[in-house]
Amino acid sequence: MPWKVAPMSDLRHAAVHKVLTLNLPVAQVAREFGVSRKTIYKWIERRRIRPDEPLEDHSRRPRHSPNQTQLTVQQYVLQVRDNYGWGARKIRAFLKQHEPQLELPSVRTITNILGRTGRITPSVSEPAPTPLCFERAAPHQLWQCDHKGPLEVARQTVHPFTILDDHSRHLIDCQACTDLTTRTAFDILWNAFGEVGLPEAILCDNAFGTRFQVPHTLSWLEARLVRLGIRPIHGRPYHPQTQGKVERLHGTLQREVWPHIRRDDIGHFQHDLDHWRQEIYNTLRPHEAIGDVPPLSRFTPSPRPRPDKLPPVEYPADAITRKVNTSGDVRFGGYRILAGRGLVGEFVRIEPRDHELALYYTHQQIRCLSNEQLVKGKML
């Protein structure tokens, strides 16, 4: 049978009863109940002052809190949270910039305000290890881009294509795409080049290149970037951490935008996306990684404007050139050398050297084969 355990208030009442009614010594009752004599005297005093009140634990909450956060400040905190869904650090940075007259509490206090009002729930997960991060020194030294999705909008599958500046975290563009083709991605990039200028390099995953193919060549998209003087960069296969900034942006879209954005029409979807990008993310939302300031504060247009049209492929007059056939290869000296299907119909430059043979597309070297690798009658 289970043990019967008396409530604590009943035990305290019994201790007081033995002292006041049975006239037992306080020291003896204290030893019997395993408490100090001071505690017995405290219970007796409470019984004398409030004889009908049970001897239960009182709340330890102070009756007065002179340092409590002002109600007005709490209202501002909750309003920013309800409007944007941000955490305590971003809320404090936002209010510090836009409401400088307020005496703001610490980030921990704001977290407590959000917790006790039900805006957040305590996390039970272990803290993540500090990631190793890199950042370019100036805007347009590197852009990151990728597709996010899929989402269903007006009964269509949509994959938003995002372009992010590595240094400032400025969201250059975010367009709803109904396909994942490189031509659509390049059209969006081309418009972005026209608005803010050309970057030095663009980092994207291997879906936009030929890194999964052996040997590596240039994709259709990479070839056009090279002609514009932009260096294409790709992360390692199955390693999304390389594009960590754009992946983090996609997490922000998932938390702050997707729950509220209109999906009844693709035009409404794009309108809401543009409004969030221009009016909130770039101009208002504090970004922790850049000192809790909005991305617009660190962003400037590129000093390299986009040309009106794609520059032509030009080589020196004495260069050896070959046109890439429909199989993606060129023929030289009895050899078949793969240049890549992304260059079909384009001219490449062949440069024979003492111990090797190199293939160039404009200024970019795309292949280099040693003499031992050159075998006639075989695709190289």
Residue, then its C-alpha position, 0 to 999 in steps of 0.5 A: m500500500p502507498w505511504k501516506v504523506a501529510p501536507m507540509s501545512d499539517l506538519r507545521h500545525a502539529a509542531v505548533h500544537k505540541v508547543l502551545t497545547l501540550n507545552l512541550p519544549v521548543a527545542q524538543v519539538a524542533r529536533e522531532f520535526g528536523v527544523s531549527r528553534k527559530t523556525i518553530y518560533k516563526w510558525i508560532e508567531r504566524r499562528r498568533i497573528r493569523p490564527d485561521e491562515p494555514l501555515e503554507d509557504h508564502s510567495r517570495r516575490p517582493r512587494h515592491s520592485p523599484n527597478q522593474t521595467q517600465l510598463t511603457v517600455q514593455q509595451y514597446v517591446l511586445q509591439v515590436r515582437d508582434n509586428y516583426g517576430w524578432g528576438a530580444r537582441k534585435i528588439r533592443a537594437f531596433l528600439k535603441q535606434h528608433e526610440p532613443q528616449l526609452e531607458l531600455p533593459s538588458v537583452r536578458t530582461i527583454t527575453n524574460i518579458l517575452g517569456r512571461t507574456g507567452r511570446i516565446t517558450p524556453s528552449v531545452s536544446e543545448p547551445a550550438p557550438t560557435p560557427l567559423c564565419f568569414e566575411r568579405a571586407a566590402p560590398h560586392q566582393l562576393w554575392q551569394c545566391d540560391h533557390k529557396g522552396p518549394l512553396e505552393v502559391a496559387r496552385q503553382t510550385v514556386h522556388p524564390f531565388t535570393i541574392l545576398d551581398d556577403h559583406s552587408r547582408h543586403l538582400i539584393d533581390c528575391q524573386a518568385c520563380t516557377d522553374l529552376t533553370t539557369r536561364t531564369a536565374f541569370d535573367i534575375l541576376w542580369n536585372a540585379f546587375g543593372e540596379v546595383g552594378l557588378p560584383e567581383a564574384i558570385l557564390c552558389d551551390n553546384a546546381f548552377g555549375t558542373r562540379f558534379q561532372v568529371p572533368h569540370t568545365l563551365s556551365w551556361l550560367e558560369a560562361r556568362l558570368v565570366r564574360l562579365g568579369i565575375r568569378p563563379i565560386h561553388g561550395r563543396p558538394y553536400h556542404p551547405q555551410t559554405q553558403g551559410k549566409v544565404e541559408r540563414l536568410h532562408g531560415t529568416l524567410q521561413r520564420e518571419v515571412w512565410p507564415h504571413i505572406r499572401r499566397d492566393d496570387i503570385g503577384h500578391f506573393q511577389h508584392d509582399l516579398d518586395h515590401w518585406r525586403q525593401e521596407i523591413y529586412n534591408t532598412l529596419r531589421p537589425h542584423e546580429a552579425i554586423g553589429d545589430v544594424p540594418p544591412l542598408s547601413r553597410f551597402t553601397p552600389s558597385p563601382r562597376p556598372r553593368p554593360d547594356k549587353l553581354p560583352p563578346v568573346e574576344y581573343p588575340a589575332d594570333a590565337i588558336t581558336r576552335k568552335v565548341n560543337t553540339s557534343g560540347d567538345v573541340r578537335f585539335g591535333g587529332y584530339r577530342i577535348l571536352a569544353g563543356r555543353g555550357l559552351v556549345g556554339e562558343f569559341v575557345r582558345i587553345e594554348p599548346r605548351d611544352h608539356e601540356l595543353a590548355l583550354y581558355y574561354t575568354h580569360q578563364q582557363i577551363r582545362c589543362l591536360s598534360n602530354e601524358q593525358l593526351v590520347k588520340g581517338k578518345m574524348l579527353 
